[in-house]
């Protein structure tokens, strides 16, 4: 049971990382491939990236919870 929770937590974290990477690449493309150290937030780009950033954050939170539960069950048995 603990290994199932650990692996599902890790896979959820991996999925969140992939979605976060897609959001970063799309944000870089929407910013006309410019890297600026001091940038003003652009609400148009933020709105376009929300379909990737919200699920990525959700997968990170769910993955961390599942991983913590799996590790705690594994350590107690």
FENBELRA-V810937 format. One record per backbone hydrogen bond with DSSP energy under -0.5 kcal/mol. NH is the residue of the N-H (numbers start at 1). CO is the residue of the C=O. E is the energy in kcal/mol with one decimal. If there is no record, write none. Layout:
<<NH | CO | E> <NH | CO | E>>
This chain:
<<5 | 1 | -2.0> <6 | 2 | -2.5> <7 | 3 | -2.7> <8 | 4 | -2.2> <9 | 5 | -2.2> <10 | 6 | -2.4> <11 | 7 | -2.3> <12 | 8 | -2.0> <13 | 9 | -2.1> <14 | 10 | -2.2> <15 | 11 | -2.2> <16 | 12 | -2.2> <17 | 13 | -2.1> <18 | 14 | -2.2> <19 | 15 | -2.3> <20 | 16 | -2.2> <21 | 17 | -2.1> <22 | 18 | -2.3> <23 | 19 | -2.2> <24 | 20 | -2.1> <25 | 21 | -2.4> <26 | 22 | -2.6> <27 | 23 | -2.4> <28 | 24 | -2.1> <29 | 25 | -2.1> <30 | 26 | -2.6> <31 | 27 | -1.1> <32 | 29 | -1.3> <33 | 28 | -2.1> <34 | 31 | -0.7> <36 | 34 | -0.6> <39 | 37 | -0.6> <43 | 41 | -0.6> <46 | 42 | -2.3> <47 | 43 | -2.0> <48 | 44 | -1.7> <49 | 45 | -1.8> <50 | 46 | -0.8> <52 | 49 | -1.7> <53 | 49 | -2.4> <54 | 50 | -1.6> <56 | 52 | -1.6> <57 | 53 | -2.3> <58 | 54 | -2.1> <59 | 55 | -2.8> <60 | 56 | -2.2> <61 | 57 | -2.2> <62 | 58 | -2.6> <63 | 59 | -2.6> <64 | 60 | -2.2> <65 | 61 | -2.1> <66 | 62 | -2.6> <67 | 63 | -2.4> <68 | 64 | -2.3> <69 | 65 | -2.4> <70 | 66 | -2.5> <71 | 67 | -2.5> <72 | 68 | -2.3> <73 | 69 | -2.3> <74 | 70 | -2.3> <75 | 71 | -2.2> <76 | 72 | -1.4> <77 | 73 | -1.3>>
